[in-house]
């Protein structure tokens, strides 16, 4: 079930090194890691390799892992012609957050953490239902078709979570923010700044993001709208690849029975080694 490893020949290495641009190589590894994430996420709940775990909790984890995979493959589709740098930066921030949440849930390894995750996302559904019901009451019980659809959707989300509305209300503010999760994972402050704070600029359209992706200097009018010429950043594929490899290592160790992890962990270790080799080539000049 493990996809084929990328084949990078010696000539490709020489070309990338001469151009000081390893994106053609990191692109292939990024694509492979996205495919590998999808493969691991699709291991069925009842597979004999999976440890006994709550069904809903397993669904949360494979959902987060599949989200990472799908977004990585979306980035591949967007960036393969060297465009959409502004969009890939936003998607990378989403991948980063999902990976951190998954790793945090695994590290906590208790029912409360999964309940906090569910409640945080479901509180909007509960509030929406209450607002709709208030509007229905004001109309003396008349229900609009769109309200029926919205209530049915909210009820489905709540039902599949295994929580009731009182549990959701009681736990909706207990999920820590991303910074606190990173602290609990004992990651460096740099990871938070690079992955979360800078990434948030691109999500929210803050001033640094506007200058980086959407504006350019002009001698006559100062700043003007930038055209559709925004290349993906040089380290686009590498940073997220490292994050996802770390996540997959932690996930497979947590969810797969120890006698079945060897093949996965050997593959992940090998990929990590290739990423480190590329990283060392990229930063070589930075430390001279």
N, C-alpha and C positions, 0 to 999 in steps of 0.2 A: 504493500500500500504506500510505501515511501516513493515519491516521485524521483525521476532520474536526476542525479546531480549535474549541475552545469559543467560543460567542457570548455575550459579557458586555455587556449594554447599559448605557447611562449611568445609568439609574435604579437598577440593581443596585449600581453603584459608590456612588451617593449613599446608599442604604439601609445598605450595609456601613459606610461612613464614619461615618454618624450613630450607628450602633450600636457603633462601634469593634470590629467583628467581621467579618473578611474571610473567614471560613471558607466561606460559600457560594460565593465566587469561587475560593479556593484548592482547594476540593473538586473543582471542575470541571477545573482544571489538573492536579491530582494524578491524577485519573481518566484524562485525556488522556495524561499521561506514562506511566502504567502500560500503557495500550493501545499507545502508541508503542514501548515497550520490548518488548512481545510481538511486534509487527510486525517489528522489527529482529532479534530473536532467531530468528524463523522464516525468515530468509533461508537458503536451502539451501546446504549445503557446496559443492555443485558449480555454484552460480550463477556466471556469468561476472563478476559484480561483486566476488566474494570473492577476496582475494589467496591465493596458494598457502600453505597452512599445514597442520601436522600435524592429522590428523582428530581424534585424542583431545583435543588442545589446544583445537581449535575446539568440541568437545563440552563441555568444561569451561566455556568462556566463554559459550556460549549457554545452558548450564544455569544458570549464575549469573545471567545476564541474565533468563532466564525465571523464575527464583526471585524476583527483585526484582519483576517484573511481576505474578506471581501473588499475591504477598503484598500488593502495593499494592492490587490489585483486591479482595483479601480485606478489607483495611482499609476500602475503600469500602463493601462490603456490611455490615460491622459498624457503621460509624460514621455512616451516612447519616441515622439518626434521633437523633443526638446522644447515643448511649450507647456503652458498652464502651471508655471511655477507658483503663482498665487494660490491656485486651487489645491495643488499637492501639499502646500504648507498647512492649509486648513485641515486636510484629511489626515496628515501626519499627526496633528495635535489630537484628533479624535482617536487614532490608533493608540497613541501614547497613553491617553487617559484610560481606555479600555484595558490595556495591558497592565497598568498599575492597579486598577481595581481588581482584576483577576488575581494578580499576585498577592494583593492585600487579603482577599477572601481566603486564599490558600494558606497564607501565613496565620491568619486568625483561627482557621479550622474549627469554627463553632457555629451553632445554629443561629446565635444572635447576630453575627456579622451578616449572614445571608438574609436574615429578616430585616436588618437595617437597610440593606441594598434594595430589597423589594419595596419596603415601605416608602423610601425616598422617591421612587419612581411612581408609586401608585397613589400618593396623596392627592395629586392633581385629578386623578379619576374620581376619587371620593368627593372632592370639593366640587367638581363639575356636576356630578350626580345631584348633589345637594342644591346647587344653583338651578339646575333644570327642574328639579322637583318643586322648588320655590316658584318658578315661573308657571309651572303647571297648576299649582295651587291658586295662584293669582288669576288664572283663567278658569277657575272653578272646575278643574279636572280635565280640561281639553288638552290633548297631547298632540304635538306636531310630529309628522313622520320623521323629520330629521332628529327630533329629540328621542324618539324610540330607537333609532339607529345608534345614537351616541350612548344611550343608557345600556343598550345591549353590548356595545363594544367595551364600555367600562366594566360591566358585570363579568364579561368573559376574561378580561385582564385580571380582575380581582380573583375570580374563581380559580384560574390556572395557577395563581401564586400560592394557594393554600392558606392565605391569610383572610381574616374577616376585617370589616371596616374599622372596628375598634382597635384591633392590633395595628393596622396601618396608621391610624391617628396617634397611637401611643409611641410608635417607633420612627415616625417620619423624619425627625430632626436628629437622629442618633448616628447617621452615617457621617464619618469624618470627611473633611474636605481633602482635596488631592494632596495638598502640602503635608497635611498630617499623615496621610497614608504613606507618602514617601519617607517621612520621618520614621514611621513604624517599620518600614522595610529596611531602615538603616542605610538608605541610599545617600549619596553625597548631595550637598546643597546645590552643586553645579547641575545635577540631573534635574532638580526642580526648576532652576532658573532657565536652563536651556530647553527643557521639554515642556514645561508647564507655562511659565511666565512669558517667555518669548513666543511660544506657540500660541498663547492666548491673544497676542497682538494680532495675529492673522485671522483668528476666529472673530474677534470683536471689531476689527477695522480701526485699531488705535493708530495714533500718529506715526510711530515707527513703521507700521505695516503700510500705511498710505505712501510714505516716502519710498519704501522698498519696492512695492509692487504696482502702485497705481498712479504715481506722479513722477515726472522727470523735469530736470532743470532746462530752462530755455533762456537764451541770452536776452531776448526782448521782453518776454512776459513773466520771467521768473520760473515758477512752477506751473506745469501744464499736465493734462491727463496723459498718462503713458499709454502707448499702443499695445497691441497684442504681441508683445515680443519678450515676455518674461520667461526666461529659462528656469528650470528647476535648480535649486541650490546644489552646490558641488557635493555636499555631504547628505543629500536627500535620502539616498537608499541605505547609507551605512548606519546612521544613528538608529533608525527604526528597526533595522535588521538586528542590531545588537539587543535592543529592547525585547524583540519578539523571541529571539533565541533564548534569552534569559527566562522569559515567560514560559516557553515550551519546556525547558529543562525542569523548571519548578513544577509545572503542570503534570508532565509525564511521571515524575517521581511521586507526586501526590495521588494521582488518580489511577495509575496502572500498577498492577501487582508486580512486586520486585522481580519475580522470575521472568517477566516479559519486557522489562525496561531496557535490557542491554542494547538491542538493535537501535532503539530510538536514541538513547543517550550517546552511543558511539557516533551516530550520524550528526547529532547536535554538536558534539564536541569537535568533530571534524569541520563542520561549518563555522563554528566559532573560531577555530584556528585559521581558516581562510580569511575571515573578516578581520582578524587581528593582523594578518600579513598585509592586507590591503591598507588598513589603518596606519600601520607603520610606514608604508610607502608614502601615504598622503601627508603625514605629519613630519616626515624626515627633514624637510627644509625648515620647518617651523622651529626646530630645536637646535639648528646650527648656530 
